[in-house]
Amino acid sequence: MSDEETQQLIVAAKGEAEACDQLVFWTQRLQHALDARRQLLDVPPDELKAALEAQR
């Protein structure tokens, strides 16, 4: 294997590692959003409405 082929493989591997890191990041963000949504669904509607009105 030539040095150029080795460099190409290294660059490709780095790109794939970065893509995996991005996938992990966005998966975690999505999981946090889903958890927050579930928590909001546990709040009674009247309580949620009162809390939102208090922020105005």
Beta strands, then each sheet from edge to edge (+ up, - down):
end
